[in-house]
Amino acid sequence: MPTDPTTLRLALAEEIAAADPTLDAGWRDAIVAVPRELFLDSAIFRPTGSGWEPVLRTQITEDDWLHMVYTDRTWVTQVEEKDAADTTGPISGSPTSSATLPSLVARTAQVAQLRPGQKVLEVGTGTGYSTAVLCHRLGADHVVSIEYDPDLAASAATHLSKAGCTPTLAIGDGLQGCKEHADYDVIISTCSVRTIPPSWFWQLNDGGSITTTISGWMHAAGLIRLTLDDEGTAHGRFTHDTITYMLARPHERPPAPRFFRLDGDTRPTRLNPALLKEWTGQFVAQLAAPSAELMTTSTGVILRDVATGSQAWTEPDNQGWTVHQHGPLRLWDQIETALQHWQNAGSPDLTGFGMTATPFEQTVWIGSPAGPSWQLPV
Ligand SMILES: C[S@@+](CC[C@H](N)C(=O)[O-])C[C@H]1O[C@@H](n2cnc3c(N)ncnc32)[C@H](O)[C@@H]1O
């Protein structure tokens, strides 16, 4: 039977609503209303395990293409700034743009507590899909969206126009906000940040809010909605979601040189390095060593600080694990202490964490602002 996009869209919206009974019907309706096929153009990247292969719309049947479009999956559209449509064979590297999975678009909008009448700045237009979802609920005249990559911004403008949406679109670094069209009631970011950019505070109306994932160079992430108080300080608690968005381009880590294991100072540790393979454990480690990257191996972990070249790596021994640390920072010591604080607090999931932020100082804490805390790299 030929595939009807409207039927597929409705089925997808029902699936998303069934999986999240708390989802506001307005976001479900927006998923039903926005034709995702208009935003995926003619090609996407599919993961191969070691990299990415382009899938061209012309290479598969229209039915298969539409089923792919209406799967609740993120489809990567750009890798290392190369568009899927311009790629002839498999490539490796990190995704630089994607069409976010519809359930996450809806969930992020729900966490942002957006209400009709509010004016929103979306950072990271990408394909324009989430922008269209916002337009459907808030009205296009209440939506401003900014994209870093001019070619992506141009394609998004075409997609949105085909879908009949007319938001205000801008090209530039959304970490500077979008001053031209400020102020906003809500800033919502579909790329992660290591720290909240000062401009976001300055371009918010009183009582405004910021919804974003806080992430970093270990790729651990937490979704948070921060509200601005009268003094200009933003407060919020992380949600339970184990989701992430790709890092904002200016917050990406610099390329790291090749890694060689150095013996360094060696000591036993009783803390299981496998804790860093778990969502919240990794989040804590990232807070404790914000400029370190993490590699996990079958026997332990490798940490390398991008700023100082310090390194730490673990290996199993008869009693537990041995850690080797080299360089000016003792990465494992920092992480071990942080993980112990977390364990002493009962190893809460992300809902046990909150954040207090000004343009000048940003702290993530466990329990309450008086609890164990770590500064984000402002
Ligand atoms: C996950 S994708 C966005 C998905 C998009 N909202 C959608 O539904 O198709 C993240 C996007 O953020 C953009 N981006 C990254 N850093 C940015 C920045 N500093 N300012 C604006 N856009 C940025 C990327 O180019 C990418 O297109």
The ligand as a Gaussian input file, in Angstrom:
#p B3LYP/6-31G(d) Opt

LIG

0 1
 C       20.901000      19.446000      16.671000
 S       21.074000      20.566000      15.379000
 C       19.571000      21.462000      15.374000
 C       18.368000      20.740000      15.080000
 C       17.257000      21.607000      14.601000
 N       16.714000      22.398000      15.638000
 C       16.259000      20.729000      13.890000
 O       15.272000      20.327000      14.459000
 O       16.516000      20.425000      12.745000
 C       22.098000      21.816000      16.104000
 C       22.280000      23.008000      15.207000
 O       22.880000      24.034000      15.961000
 C       23.718000      24.761000      15.101000
 N       24.651000      25.511000      15.914000
 C       25.763000      25.074000      16.541000
 N       26.336000      26.076000      17.206000
 C       25.583000      27.173000      16.990000
 C       25.681000      28.525000      17.404000
 N       26.675000      28.937000      18.171000
 N       24.738000      29.408000      16.984000
 C       23.718000      28.988000      16.195000
 N       23.591000      27.719000      15.771000
 C       24.502000      26.823000      16.168000
 C       24.353000      23.698000      14.242000
 O       24.905000      24.223000      13.064000
 C       23.173000      22.760000      14.025000
 O       22.508000      23.092000      12.845000

